[in-house]
Amino acid sequence: MISEAVDLIQNSKKLIIYSHHDSDGIASAGIALFVIKRLGLNYEIRIRNQLSIEDITGKEEEIYWFNDMGSSKVNEMKNIKGIITDHHNPAIMDNFIQDNGNKIYQFNPHLEGLDGSISQSGSTTTFLFSMNIIQEVIAVSHLSVIGSVGDLHDKKFGRLVETDREVMNLSKEVGIIEPKNDIRYFGRSSKPVSYMLRFGNDPKINSLYDRPDAVYGLLERMGIPRKMANSTRWVDISEEKRKNIINELLYLLEKEGGEKNRLTGEVYELKTEPISSVLKDARDFSSIINATSRKGNPEVGVKLCLFERGPVLEEAMKLYSDHTETLRKASRFLDEMQGKVMGIIHYYDFGSNLENNITGTIATRIITHKKIPKESVVIVMADIEGSKKISGRISLDLSEKLDLSLIFRDAAELVGGSGGGHRNAAGAMIPNGKEYDFIKNVNKIIEGIIKPSQ
């Protein structure tokens, strides 16, 4: 089957690449583009938030390659000839689909008994398939790591595991990725250390979180004055000072009864990037390419993945700054907004007051920052072209009991929509006016699985 899928790509006269609009999807697009450029193929690349009916209805002369998306829509595809390299829950649990005029080769970790939300990202799936086309794709093996950490595959265990880890080790062997044991807060190479500590949330240190004076005080005790704290990144600090800061953070966590074991773990740096680069840390890299897409310029993120710097990086950082400001505005609006509760569901309908491509980001912020019970389902909704875009998040612990992707898929279909995703992070698109029915459906399904704690 793999050889037939490879032949389909290599012999295509016009190849249409679809990739998801998040960092995993952009990294996947970078991998696919690396391959097809070396093959000299005629191609077109399309980055999507959601696949429309037009996207999944094929044309005779075109071959399609869906990256980090497609599996949840494969049952709706018609006349599609191509491949899917995805890691979301498949609507059809088969490697080869030929109903409705299709000829689709589907590569997905769920078909191999792996959990696509932890074990194998979309970019890892794309990379593994691409290795069967050209071995030179190993030159962009780091994009698998960037996509995987962007999808938080390292969150549960403090490191990448299973297939993601295999590709990370491969990238390490060829001298691209360097895993290190260090603090796991976001912003190691892209933010001032004062910002990194102020908003570090996994684990959250209550005496420091969003308390700038407390953060400055800690850093000054470590020999880093305020002015330096606002201009120095974590990666710029000496190893000795880093260890001293970590020890102080561990002491604070112990006092507060926090999860000390989550403070440090594996982080992934690009040996190909200078220490001065904001792209040095893989998680920071993933955040920047994610921002380029959320602000409507995914091609900038793809170019970064394929080693373009200079003006491209400057444009990426401008988009990243714009995206950060968008998130700040959304957070301020959220502070003034009262969510509603049904069972263990906490839901927020932003209507037209939220850019619909950041509903997932805001849902993550709510479940991370808001004082809500640990076993909660957070749902964020926003308007999108006469429909309602929905994102849901649950904790990794709750995902041991619930598969949110299946719940969203079933609840959305009952109101004439569609849904899917991962066990702990899922999305749906439903008709406007069906929001309350959707929430009721989700609640009913959950109550059939577990007893609400409220």
C-alpha angles and dihedrals in degrees: 000000000000093000091051091050091048091050089052091057097041094049097043117126093198121017121196114199119200118190133176116254098238128088093270090052094046090049089049090051089052091054093047092047091050088056100045094045089057090048090051093231128165105246148164124202124210124185114203139186090199132003113247127209088260091053093055097043108088132219121221098242097045134087117203132213115189115197124194088348140055103073094091090050100040091104089060097047120114130192091353117155111187147060140294122212103183142134103205120107107285120233087212118039097213136104094219125041122186105159121115092026092302131142102186129162108202122201113187133146091228088067088058095049095259127130107246092200093064113008107047130015128207091256091051089052091049091048094049092050091046091055086069091057103045128356091211088077085086084085088075097040088119089070088069088058092046091050093045096052089043087060089047095244089148094053102088099050101021090247142051115277141196115351094000088055093049091057091044089055090049090053089048092052092055091049102252106104124045115193115207136181106238145120110313100210117128118257103044092144104014106046137052111262090244090060093044093054095039094058101028104131110167094094100012117215104205095201090058107028109114089343103120096180091054090049093049090048092053093047093047089054087054091053098261111121121211096259091052091044089060095051105031123084126213091251090056094058120095117258091244093055091046090055091049092051092048091051090052091049091050089051091052091047091051091051091051096042092244129156101275092178091065097058097079133028139115121338125178125226129186111237087197091065122076117243088251093060121108085214094061094102115062094221092052089048090053092050092052096050089044090055093052089058096043088054092052101259106097091152088071090057092048090052090052089053088054094054101262112145134157110064090008092058090045090054091046092054091049090053090046090053091049091049091050090053090050089054091048091054091047090050092051090050089048091054089060094044126091114212123215127236133218115170106312091338119109109190133185125190110198094177108191094341094089132058102247094225094066100052090108092050091052092046088054091050092051095050090045102041109022119088098244130137114280093239095059134127111221117203125185123189134191136172119260123176098318093321136084121249112209131191126184134192135185132177120268088246093056090047087068086070103030135045102207093190093061092042092052092045093053095040093049095048089055090062097041097266138102135240146170144132131126137332093263102025124041142155141203142190116212137167116274112263094034096088097106092046089051092051090048090051092050090048093049093050091048092049088054090057105036137008111251114245092219 
